[in-house]
Amino acid sequence: MEEPSARVSEGLLRAVREAVDAGATLLFSGSSLPLLAAYAAWTGGKPIAEAPSRPDILFEDFEHGYDNWKVEGTAFGKEPAHGTCRISSVFSGFWAAGW
């Protein structure tokens, strides 16, 4: 790819990856290489699997009820449900007291 833009389409990137996975060699050429510069800025120059991910941004956890939220109507009660519900499936992978 000669001077690949940092705005390469997702479809092209997927096609290139499939070709590389099938054994093709990918060669970048040019003087500025904006696609590689964007990748390096995002990953710190490391493979994606080793790049630090952005931490989650907690918007609201509702662990202590609805706190400063204004609740209107009766759909949600005075606080989120806790424990299991008779109509719920098994939950896993969460780290909260309510759901």
Contacts in CASP RR format, 6 or more apart in sequence:
PFRMAT RR
TARGET T0000
AUTHOR 0000-0000-0000
METHOD contacts of the structure
MODEL  1
MEEPSARVSEGLLRAVREAVDAGATLLFSGSSLPLLAAYAAWTGGKPIAE
APSRPDILFEDFEHGYDNWKVEGTAFGKEPAHGTCRISSVFSGFWAAGW
1 16 0 8 1.000
1 26 0 8 1.000
1 27 0 8 1.000
1 28 0 8 1.000
1 29 0 8 1.000
1 35 0 8 1.000
2 28 0 8 1.000
2 29 0 8 1.000
2 30 0 8 1.000
3 29 0 8 1.000
3 30 0 8 1.000
3 31 0 8 1.000
3 32 0 8 1.000
3 33 0 8 1.000
3 34 0 8 1.000
4 28 0 8 1.000
4 33 0 8 1.000
4 34 0 8 1.000
4 35 0 8 1.000
4 36 0 8 1.000
5 34 0 8 1.000
5 35 0 8 1.000
6 34 0 8 1.000
6 35 0 8 1.000
6 37 0 8 1.000
6 38 0 8 1.000
8 35 0 8 1.000
16 26 0 8 1.000
19 26 0 8 1.000
20 26 0 8 1.000
28 35 0 8 1.000
28 36 0 8 1.000
39 45 0 8 1.000
42 51 0 8 1.000
43 50 0 8 1.000
43 51 0 8 1.000
44 51 0 8 1.000
45 51 0 8 1.000
60 67 0 8 1.000
60 69 0 8 1.000
61 96 0 8 1.000
62 79 0 8 1.000
62 80 0 8 1.000
62 96 0 8 1.000
62 98 0 8 1.000
63 96 0 8 1.000
63 97 0 8 1.000
63 98 0 8 1.000
65 78 0 8 1.000
65 79 0 8 1.000
65 80 0 8 1.000
66 76 0 8 1.000
66 78 0 8 1.000
66 79 0 8 1.000
66 80 0 8 1.000
71 77 0 8 1.000
71 78 0 8 1.000
80 98 0 8 1.000
80 99 0 8 1.000
81 98 0 8 1.000
81 99 0 8 1.000
82 97 0 8 1.000
82 98 0 8 1.000
82 99 0 8 1.000
83 98 0 8 1.000
83 99 0 8 1.000
84 91 0 8 1.000
91 99 0 8 1.000
END
